[in-house]
Amino acid sequence: METQELHLTIRPNPVREQMQVQFELPAAGALHWSLVDAIGRRVVTGSTGRLPEGAQVLDLDLGGLQDGVYAFVLVGEGQVGQGLVVKE
């Protein structure tokens, strides 16, 4: 099965507390996400439940997270998206 890339828009970036991730889901499905620190540890994880096809927005609270640079990774059924997040 070929993996489709999800193009993510992460706002604001840098983020202080609230972060929004926007993306287009080409097919309905459940997604899992994680924030990965600079040494590869998953420091925060979550899932969406089943989402319909189309435009999607995830609202995430990062207020308790240490300042730093993280990779945001979003994985679904044959779909993956990632982006860098700067937490201030």
KOLVEXGU-988720 format. One record per residue (C-alpha): residue in three letters; x negated, y negated, z; residue number from 1. Coordinates in steps of 0.1 Angstrom, whole numbers, plus 5000, padded with zeros to 4 digits. Last residue first. Layout:
N
{code->ALA x->X y->Y z->Z pos->NUM}
...
# end
This chain:
88
{code->GLU x->4918 y->4710 z->5235 pos->88}
{code->LYS x->4926 y->4742 z->5216 pos->87}
{code->VAL x->4912 y->4744 z->5180 pos->86}
{code->VAL x->4931 y->4770 z->5159 pos->85}
{code->LEU x->4917 y->4788 z->5129 pos->84}
{code->GLY x->4939 y->4806 z->5105 pos->83}
{code->GLN x->4952 y->4840 z->5096 pos->82}
{code->GLY x->4979 y->4858 z->5076 pos->81}
{code->VAL x->4986 y->4895 z->5070 pos->80}
{code->GLN x->5014 y->4914 z->5053 pos->79}
{code->GLY x->5019 y->4951 z->5045 pos->78}
{code->GLU x->5045 y->4954 z->5073 pos->77}
{code->GLY x->5034 y->4925 z->5095 pos->76}
{code->VAL x->5003 y->4909 z->5109 pos->75}
{code->LEU x->4997 y->4873 z->5120 pos->74}
{code->VAL x->4962 y->4864 z->5132 pos->73}
{code->PHE x->4953 y->4831 z->5149 pos->72}
{code->ALA x->4916 y->4828 z->5152 pos->71}
{code->TYR x->4905 y->4808 z->5182 pos->70}
{code->VAL x->4882 y->4778 z->5189 pos->69}
{code->GLY x->4879 y->4765 z->5224 pos->68}
{code->ASP x->4898 y->4750 z->5254 pos->67}
{code->GLN x->4912 y->4776 z->5278 pos->66}
{code->LEU x->4948 y->4787 z->5273 pos->65}
{code->GLY x->4975 y->4779 z->5298 pos->64}
{code->GLY x->4991 y->4752 z->5276 pos->63}
{code->LEU x->4992 y->4774 z->5245 pos->62}
{code->ASP x->5030 y->4775 z->5241 pos->61}
{code->LEU x->5040 y->4789 z->5207 pos->60}
{code->ASP x->5067 y->4779 z->5183 pos->59}
{code->LEU x->5069 y->4802 z->5153 pos->58}
{code->VAL x->5085 y->4789 z->5121 pos->57}
{code->GLN x->5098 y->4809 z->5091 pos->56}
{code->ALA x->5107 y->4803 z->5055 pos->55}
{code->GLY x->5121 y->4833 z->5037 pos->54}
{code->GLU x->5129 y->4870 z->5042 pos->53}
{code->PRO x->5146 y->4877 z->5075 pos->52}
{code->LEU x->5128 y->4883 z->5108 pos->51}
{code->ARG x->5127 y->4915 z->5129 pos->50}
{code->GLY x->5111 y->4911 z->5163 pos->49}
{code->THR x->5086 y->4883 z->5166 pos->48}
{code->SER x->5057 y->4898 z->5184 pos->47}
{code->GLY x->5031 y->4886 z->5209 pos->46}
{code->THR x->4995 y->4885 z->5218 pos->45}
{code->VAL x->4972 y->4862 z->5237 pos->44}
{code->VAL x->4935 y->4866 z->5246 pos->43}
{code->ARG x->4926 y->4892 z->5219 pos->42}
{code->ARG x->4888 y->4894 z->5224 pos->41}
{code->GLY x->4866 y->4889 z->5193 pos->40}
{code->ILE x->4837 y->4869 z->5208 pos->39}
{code->ALA x->4849 y->4836 z->5196 pos->38}
{code->ASP x->4885 y->4842 z->5209 pos->37}
{code->VAL x->4913 y->4860 z->5192 pos->36}
{code->LEU x->4949 y->4847 z->5193 pos->35}
{code->SER x->4974 y->4874 z->5183 pos->34}
{code->TRP x->5005 y->4879 z->5163 pos->33}
{code->HIS x->5028 y->4908 z->5155 pos->32}
{code->LEU x->5055 y->4906 z->5128 pos->31}
{code->ALA x->5088 y->4924 z->5122 pos->30}
{code->GLY x->5103 y->4926 z->5088 pos->29}
{code->ALA x->5122 y->4909 z->5060 pos->28}
{code->ALA x->5103 y->4904 z->5027 pos->27}
{code->PRO x->5082 y->4875 z->5012 pos->26}
{code->LEU x->5079 y->4857 z->5046 pos->25}
{code->GLU x->5070 y->4821 z->5040 pos->24}
{code->PHE x->5049 y->4805 z->5068 pos->23}
{code->GLN x->5049 y->4779 z->5095 pos->22}
{code->VAL x->5031 y->4781 z->5128 pos->21}
{code->GLN x->5039 y->4756 z->5155 pos->20}
{code->MET x->5017 y->4749 z->5185 pos->19}
{code->GLN x->5026 y->4734 z->5218 pos->18}
{code->GLU x->5000 y->4727 z->5245 pos->17}
{code->ARG x->4969 y->4707 z->5234 pos->16}
{code->VAL x->4965 y->4716 z->5198 pos->15}
{code->PRO x->4938 y->4706 z->5173 pos->14}
{code->ASN x->4955 y->4714 z->5150 pos->13}
{code->PRO x->4991 y->4703 z->5153 pos->12}
{code->ARG x->5004 y->4722 z->5135 pos->11}
{code->ILE x->4993 y->4755 z->5119 pos->10}
{code->THR x->5004 y->4761 z->5083 pos->9}
{code->LEU x->5000 y->4798 z->5074 pos->8}
{code->HIS x->4998 y->4814 z->5039 pos->7}
{code->LEU x->5007 y->4851 z->5043 pos->6}
{code->GLU x->4985 y->4874 z->5023 pos->5}
{code->GLN x->5000 y->4905 z->5009 pos->4}
{code->THR x->4984 y->4939 z->5017 pos->3}
{code->GLU x->4986 y->4966 z->4990 pos->2}
{code->MET x->5000 y->5000 z->5000 pos->1}
# end
